[in-house]
Amino acid sequence: MKKLFAMWAFMALGCNIWAQSPEQDAVVMTVAGKDVTRAEFEYSFNKNNNEQTVDKKALDEYVQLFVDFKLKVAEAEAQQLDTMSSFINELAGYRHQQAEEYLVDTAWIEQQAHLTYDNTVANIGPDGLVMASHILLRMPQDASEAVQIKTLARMDSIHKALVAGADFAEMAVKHSEDPGSAQQGGQLGWFYRKQMLKEFSDVTYSLQIGEMSKPFLSPAGVHIVKLQDKKPFEPFEYHRASILQFLEQRGARKMAVEKTIEALRKQYGEELTKEDILAREEEQLEKKYPEFRHLMQEYHDGLLLFEVSNREVWEKAAQDQEGLEKFFKKNKKKYAWDSPRFKGAVVHCTTPELAAQVKKAMKKMPEDQWRNYIQKEINQDSLKLAYMQVGLFKQGVNAQVDKQVFGQKEIEAAPMEYYPYAVVVGKIQKKYPASYRDVRGPVTADYQKELERLWIEGLRKKFPVTIHWEEIEKLKK
């Protein structure tokens, strides 16, 4: 959860709208005593904004959002959340993972991709690819004359039916003895000449699109083939993604890392282990790759943001029952019903006597005791005498509630099988929920927003913030 959030926080895909310049080290703001450079701010802005042009309003709004983000990180550091072993271990693990990624020799992988493509092109040859369907009747090469006559006669009758207008796919499903293609209507998909038996390819490549062959022999048996389409093999860029995926599955990235490590070992002129080389490279990653520095800062801050927000807002709001109730009462009008609700239970019983007993008993007890009463007092052992539905019912949701509570006598409330006698216990809430528990989801979400607002107000008073607007103005240009 933390890792997913950290990657999400300030990491949405975007596009670079500013080029790197000597001004990248300029300070655009100072939050809680820490400077934020133009490069770091641009990196974050670019990843969170997909627009190709810089909008002044959007940039001004983002400045405030970024300040709030940095204030929360400062608070997390003030609470020493960055000293927790869980934080340290996760950050170190991510760093090590990314360090190895930066050692991948992408040029070598690209070279392997081109080599794979070139080999494929050579294997396909100048005739390109064809798409065809076929019907096969198997016949061993050493088949007796009687078997040959019978098989050829059978294929001849199939061919005559096709010529007369029979559907090729239906005939393939019915007659073809190639289990791989028969159920697909004889469809073989795209293939090239060398993939098939020579006799089969020679006939297929001699056909025009839409043309069907006469019966012919191959070592597999007797065929009829229909050519559906043909095309040249597509250029490299068309297949690049699938080739890279193919190489990835075969360990190309690992091989690329090994090649880089071997080159670095020669560069250092020492007999070093892979771990030693990785350790040396990790120490220099921020200097070698500015984007790595931003990535690690982003992940560092994202982990802290999750942890401190969970403590100060999300978890706090979910557990603060008293605070939720006070917030609900203060903002009760916001949660007014558009129509009355019935808060209570519908209990389906086996006999009318039991239904009367249940209704009388439940009317005298608090709602939070209903389930326990039904489970322990009524449904004893394995004998289930009652079935209960508890909730907040809007008109039109439950037929028994509509009939017995909302007075819709014309409604047909069909009795429940095995439990034909239903009673309803509870109260109508005409305009407002009686408690925040009745609308817990939206109240909790709104309460979290309120806690966040108050938290930010407190952080802005607690930590100093200086925004260098003259540097921000340069970004707008």
Secondary structure, 3 states (H helix, E strand, C coil): CHHHHHHHCCCCCCCCCCCCCHHHHCEEEEECCEEEEHHHHHHHHHHHCCCCCCCHHHHHHHHHHHHHHHHHHHHHHHCCHHHCHHHHHHHHHHHHHHHHHHCCCHHHHHHHHHHHHHHHHHHHCCCCEEEEEEEEEECCCCCCHHHHHHHHHHHHHHHHHHHCCCCHHHHHHHHCCCHHHHCCCCEEEEEEHHHCCHHHHHHHHHCCCCCECCCEEECCEEEEEEEEEEECCCCHHHHHHHHHHHHHHCCHHHHHHHHHHHHHHHHHCCCCCHHHHHHHHHHHHHHHCHHHHHHHHHHHHHHHHHHHHHHHHHHHHHHCHHHHHHHHHHCHHHHCCCCCEEEEEEEEECCHHHHHHHHHHHHCCCHHHHHHHHHHHHCCCCCCCEEEEEEEEECCCCHHHHHHCCCCCCCCCCCECCECEEEEEEEEECCCCCCHHHHHHHHHHHHHHHHHHHHHHHHHHHCCEEECHHHHHHHHC
